[in-house]
Amino acid sequence: MICISTTSDLLTMPEAIIKCPTCGKALAWLSSNPYRPFCSERCQLIDLGEWADENRSIPVDPDHDDMTEEDLDRN
């Protein structure tokens, strides 16, 4: 089942069908969805909470970072 958020979305051809990264529900990628890539504000806030709680992070590679700890210590 695809989530359509407004009546005008029924007249708009979706650019793609994606899965909500939080709950996995299929939804149409429409510019009228203020929460994309999420299906709802709830899923958007759940994701934000995971980042805030540091349950999610962007992996780093110290060998390829532009700035090192030594650079930070100099300032």
C-alpha positions as CSV (number, residue, x, y, z in Angstrom):
1,M,0.0,0.0,0.0
2,I,1.3,3.5,-0.9
3,C,0.7,6.4,1.4
4,I,-0.8,9.4,-0.4
5,S,-0.9,12.5,1.8
6,T,-3.3,14.9,-0.1
7,T,-6.0,14.9,-2.7
8,S,-3.7,16.8,-5.1
9,D,-1.2,14.0,-4.8
10,L,-3.7,11.8,-6.6
11,L,-3.3,14.0,-9.7
12,T,0.5,14.2,-9.4
13,M,2.7,11.4,-10.8
14,P,5.2,10.4,-8.1
15,E,8.8,10.6,-9.1
16,A,9.5,7.3,-7.3
17,I,8.1,4.9,-4.8
18,I,10.3,4.7,-1.7
19,K,10.2,3.1,1.7
20,C,10.1,5.2,4.8
21,P,13.6,4.8,6.5
22,T,11.9,4.5,9.9
23,C,8.9,2.2,9.5
24,G,9.5,0.8,6.0
25,K,6.0,1.8,4.7
26,A,6.0,2.4,0.9
27,L,5.2,6.0,-0.1
28,A,5.3,8.1,-3.2
29,W,8.1,10.6,-3.4
30,L,6.1,13.8,-3.8
31,S,7.2,17.4,-3.3
32,S,3.9,18.0,-1.4
33,N,5.1,15.7,1.4
34,P,6.8,17.9,4.0
35,Y,8.3,14.9,5.8
36,R,10.0,13.2,2.9
37,P,11.8,10.9,2.9
38,F,9.7,9.9,5.9
39,C,6.0,9.0,5.7
40,S,4.9,11.2,8.6
41,E,6.1,13.6,11.3
42,R,6.1,10.8,13.8
43,C,8.7,8.8,11.7
44,Q,10.7,12.0,11.1
45,L,10.9,12.7,14.9
46,I,11.8,9.1,15.7
47,D,14.8,9.4,13.3
48,L,15.8,12.8,14.8
49,G,15.6,11.3,18.3
50,E,17.9,8.4,17.2
51,W,20.5,11.0,16.0
52,A,20.1,13.1,19.2
53,D,20.6,10.0,21.4
54,E,23.7,9.1,19.3
55,N,22.2,5.8,18.2
56,R,23.1,6.9,14.7
57,S,26.3,8.4,13.4
58,I,28.2,9.0,10.2
59,P,31.2,6.7,10.2
60,V,34.6,8.4,10.1
61,D,38.0,7.3,8.9
62,P,40.7,9.1,10.8
63,D,43.3,8.3,8.1
64,H,41.3,10.2,5.5
65,D,39.9,13.1,7.6
66,D,41.1,16.6,6.7
67,M,41.5,17.6,10.3
68,T,43.3,15.6,12.9
69,E,43.3,15.7,16.7
70,E,46.7,17.4,16.5
71,D,45.2,20.2,14.4
72,L,42.5,20.7,17.0
73,D,45.0,20.8,19.9
74,R,47.0,23.6,18.2
75,N,44.1,26.0,18.4
